Amino acid sequence: MTSQGPARFLLLNYMKMAAQDLQGVADIVRQPRPTDARFPRSVYKHEGGDRLMEFVALPELSGLGELLGDASWRETESLVRPRLAVDYRRQIHALRDVVKPSASPVPSGANLQLNRMEIAPPKLDEYQAWRRDAFFPHVRAQEHVEGFAAYHSVLSTEPGALFLAQFSCPFEKYLEGLKAPAYQELTTHAGRYVLGAVATSNWSRL
């Protein structure tokens, strides 16, 4: 993959295991693979200490078959799957907006926050306009946010929008900004479009 910036499509491999098995699984997943030049990867650990997320850049959806059929990928799966508490959870998301650009096609910041939200289909266009004109300018003004990309589900059991916010500051400092009145007002407005609750998770890069 030669293009810079967030990947056009992003594959998320979610792995849950016993906390004592996390480092062993991480050591396997992080081993270099022949496919890495074409499909860059990064691996993050959940703040709970019992989950990993592998992010894989896909230049095109057609690359998924090539990726998952590769011998090194199959070997990795054969080593990792017996150590998981549940089977792999995989999702594919398509890039919609680069709010704060980063050079890497996959998340590369020290810390990462994921926000998922399902949008009411009749309000999708209105929601897209609102976040472009109101929410994204607010994100760009946050100095501690080093990269921010918005994706939308292609294949997922959790359909809807996916935000990836990258930062190097401690989580506590980042979360302080989310308590600001301006952000709370934006969150309240977003509730007009979101079905259910926004799912938030915090991750650190391995």
N, C-alpha and C positions, 0 to 999 in steps of 0.2 A: 504493500500500500504506500503510494508516494504522496498522496494529498495530505496537507496539514489541517489541523483543526479537528473538531469532533467528527466521529465516523457518521456516514450517511445512515447506516443501520448498526444497531448495537444489540449483541446477544448477551443476555445475563444468565449466568449459571449459578444458581443458588444451592448451597450445600449446608445442611444442618447435621451436627454430630455432637457427641458428648464433649464437654469442654476439654477433658484430658486428651482427646484425640485430635484436637484442632491443629496443633503444631505439626504433628505427623502428616496429616492430610495436606496442610499448607506446603510442607516441604515437597510433597509429590506434585501438587498442582503447579508450583512455581518453577519446576524444572523446564528448561528450554525445550521447544518442540520445533521440528522442521517447518511448521506452518506459521511460525511467529512473524516472519518477514511480511507475509501477505495478510495475516490476520493478527495484528498486535493485540496483546492482552495485558490486563492488570488485575491484581488480586487484593481484595480488602477484607478485613476482619470486622465483624459486628461488635458493637460496644458490649454486648452481652457475653462475648467470649466463646460462643458455641456455634457460630455461623460464619461461613465464607461466601463471598460473592466474587465470581470471576467475570470480568467485563471483556468482551471480545469484539473487535471492530470488523464489520462486514462491509466491503465496498459495494456489494450487490447481494440480494437475497439468494441468488443462484449459487453463491459461494458456500451456503450452509451445508449442502450435501457433500461438497469436497472436504469441508472442515471436519464434519462428524464422521466421515468415512475414512479419514486418515488413520494409518496404523498407530501413530504415536498417540492420537486422541483415544483410540479404542484401548490401547494399553493403559493409559492413565485412568480411564474409567474403570477398567477391570481391577486396578489397585485401590481406587478411592471408594467405589460403590459399597463394598462390604463394611466400610467404616462409617457409613452414613446412618443417621437415625431415620431419615426418610429419603426416598429416591430424589434424584436431581429435580429441581424445579427450573424450567428454562422458559425464557421469554425473549421476544424480539421486538425492538422498538425502532421507529423511524424518526430521524432528526427533523424537527420543525423550526426551531429558532436557536441561533447562537447568540446569547445575550451578553456574555463576557467570554471572548474567545480564549482558548488554550491551544498550544501547539500540538498536543498529543491527541490522537484519534480516540483514545480511551481515557477515563479518569486517571490523573497522575498526581493530584494534590495529596498532601499528607493526610488530610481529613476530607470526608465526603458526607454530605447529607442528601438522602433521597426523599423526595416527596411524590406520592402517587395520589391521583384523584380521578374519579370517574365523573365525566361531564355529561350533563343531561343533553342528549342528542339535539333536541330542538333549539337549544341555547348555545350550541358549539360555536357558531360564527360570532355571536355576540361576545362570548367568552374570549375567543381568540383576539378580537378587537380590543377588549378591555385590558387583557394582560399586556398586549403590545403597547397600548397608550398609557397605562397606569402602573401596572406591576413591574414590568421589565425596566422602565426608567428608574424605579426605586432600587432595583437590584444593582443596576450599573453604578449607582451612587455609593454603594457600600464598598469601602476600601478593602475590607478584609476578605471579600469574595474574589477569589483569583480566577475562577472559571465557572460559567453557568450555562448550561445547555438544556433546552426543552425538547423532549421526545414525545411521541405518541405511540401507543401500542399497535403492533401489527398482529402478533400472536401472543396472547397472555391470558391467564386466568384472572388477572387484575387489570382490566381494560381501562384506558383513559390516558391522561397526561402523566408524564414522568419528568420531574425536575432533578438535575444533578448539580449541586452546588459544591464547589471545591474551595478549600481554605487551609491555611497552615496554622492559624491561631488555635488555641485550645477551644474545645467544644463550648466551655462555659462562656467564653468571650463571644463566640458566634451566637450562642443562644440568647445572650443579652440583647443583641440587636433585634431579635424576633419579638422581644417584649416591648419594643418602642411603640408609642401610640400610632405613629404613621403606619407601621407594619400591621398592627392589630386592626386598624381601619380597613386596610387592604384585605386582610383575611376575612373580615366580616362581609365585605362586598363579594368576595369569591364564593361565599356560601350560597349566593343566588344561583350559581351555575353547577355546583358540585353535588353529586348524589352521595349521601352518606358522609363519612368523615375522611379527612385527609390522612393518609398513612405515612408516617415519618419514621425514618431509621437513620442511625448514625454509624459511620464506618471509618476505619483507619487503614491506611495502606500498609501492606506487608512488604 
